[in-house]
Amino acid sequence: MDPFGLSPATIRSSLDELLTTTGPSPIKTPETLPGLGEAQEGGSAIPAFGEVLSGFLHQVDAAQHRSDAMVESLALGEPVDVHQVMLALGEASNALHLTLQVRGKVLEAYQEFMRLPI
């Protein structure tokens, strides 16, 4: 018995109970997975890479506009919490840096793909 009160028998019985209540999850092979744009089991479609990238860029743009509006409000003397302005600026800055990193990785992958022999 360890200090947490868990013995191997207790762990085994808990694991067995968990497996019997949830049942085994079916392993999906690539042939059984839905493709891009096809409906999943829940009825939603898997978005294409371009759609995901476009949504991400819209979020980055919204963060930039939100921080710009907060800075403008602060500069005009409107009652804006300085901490919230700084947080919005940090969020916009981090989003932009992440965008640049993703762009660099996508370009690296494209260049690597183009180097593959045919």
C-alpha positions in Angstrom: 0.0 0.0 0.0 1.4 3.4 -1.0 0.9 6.7 0.9 -2.1 7.5 -1.4 -4.0 4.4 -0.5 -3.8 2.9 -3.9 -2.8 -0.7 -4.2 -2.3 -2.6 -7.5 -5.6 -4.5 -6.9 -7.5 -1.2 -6.4 -6.0 0.3 -9.5 -6.8 -2.8 -11.5 -10.4 -3.0 -10.3 -10.9 0.7 -11.1 -9.5 0.3 -14.5 -11.6 -2.8 -15.2 -14.7 -0.9 -14.0 -13.9 2.0 -16.3 -13.4 -0.2 -19.3 -16.6 -2.0 -18.8 -18.7 1.1 -18.3 -17.3 3.0 -21.3 -16.6 0.0 -23.6 -13.8 -0.2 -26.0 -13.4 2.6 -28.5 -13.2 1.5 -32.1 -9.9 2.2 -33.7 -10.4 4.1 -36.9 -8.4 3.3 -39.9 -7.6 5.9 -42.6 -10.3 4.4 -44.8 -13.0 4.9 -42.2 -12.1 8.5 -41.4 -14.1 11.2 -43.2 -12.2 13.3 -45.7 -12.0 17.1 -46.0 -15.5 18.5 -46.4 -17.2 15.3 -45.6 -19.6 15.0 -42.7 -18.3 13.4 -39.5 -20.4 11.3 -37.1 -21.7 14.4 -35.4 -22.9 15.8 -38.7 -20.2 18.6 -38.9 -17.7 18.7 -41.8 -14.0 18.8 -41.3 -12.8 22.2 -42.4 -10.1 22.4 -45.1 -6.7 23.8 -44.3 -7.5 27.1 -46.1 -10.6 27.6 -44.1 -8.7 27.0 -40.8 -6.0 29.4 -41.9 -8.5 32.0 -42.9 -10.4 31.7 -39.6 -7.1 32.1 -37.7 -6.1 35.2 -39.7 -9.5 36.7 -39.0 -9.0 36.2 -35.3 -5.5 37.8 -35.5 -7.0 40.8 -37.4 -9.8 41.1 -34.8 -7.2 41.1 -32.0 -5.2 43.8 -33.8 -8.3 46.0 -34.3 -9.5 45.5 -30.7 -6.1 46.6 -29.3 -6.0 49.6 -31.7 -9.4 50.7 -30.6 -8.5 50.4 -26.9 -5.3 52.4 -27.4 -7.2 55.1 -29.3 -9.8 55.3 -26.5 -7.0 55.6 -24.0 -5.3 58.4 -26.0 -8.6 60.3 -26.2 -8.9 60.3 -22.5 -11.9 57.9 -22.3 -12.2 55.8 -19.1 -10.3 52.7 -20.1 -8.5 50.4 -17.8 -4.8 50.6 -18.6 -4.3 47.0 -17.6 -6.9 45.9 -20.1 -5.2 48.0 -22.8 -1.8 46.4 -22.1 -3.4 42.9 -22.1 -5.0 43.6 -25.5 -1.7 44.8 -26.9 0.1 41.7 -25.6 -2.6 39.4 -27.1 -2.3 41.2 -30.4 1.5 41.0 -30.4 1.5 37.3 -29.5 -1.1 36.6 -32.2 1.0 38.4 -34.8 4.2 36.5 -33.7 2.3 33.2 -33.9 1.1 34.1 -37.4 4.7 34.8 -38.5 5.9 31.5 -37.0 3.1 29.5 -38.8 3.9 31.3 -42.1 7.6 30.3 -41.7 6.7 26.7 -41.0 4.3 26.5 -44.0 7.0 28.0 -46.3 9.5 25.5 -44.9 7.1 22.6 -45.6 6.4 23.9 -49.1 10.1 24.2 -49.9 10.8 20.7 -48.5 7.9 19.3 -50.6 9.3 21.0 -53.7 12.7 19.3 -53.1 11.2 15.8 -53.2 12.2 13.8 -56.2 9.5 12.9 -58.6 
